[in-house]
């Protein structure tokens, strides 16, 4: 299986060849901070990560006090992009960076005890196809 994706500005493009095995929604505070959202949506795959364009635009930040937390992103637009996690022999793929729908559905919500309280009511608010009426 080959998954392709990229960043918002289009400078970074990638492909992951191999098998996506896990899909987690992570509610830990670190993932909420790095995404600026309620949770991170990450696939984990075994295989190879190949940069098709913009490898020189990819930067990473490793949180010094964390054993297994880092973030790879496009320097141009800040979009999260995949990264290799050697300790787990896996590639972490931000689901929102994919060109296509993920090949599997989320299988678990992890670190739920860290979930933001405002996230609990998200399904009870009004939904709109675009911006809400002014």
Secondary structure, 3 states (H helix, E strand, C coil): CEEEEECCCCCCEEEEEEEEEEEEEECCHHHHHHHCCCCEEEEEEEEEEEEEECHHHEEEEECCCCCCCEEEEECCCCCECCEEEHHHCEEEEEHHHECCCCCCCCCEEECHHHCCHHHHHHHHCCCCCCCCCC
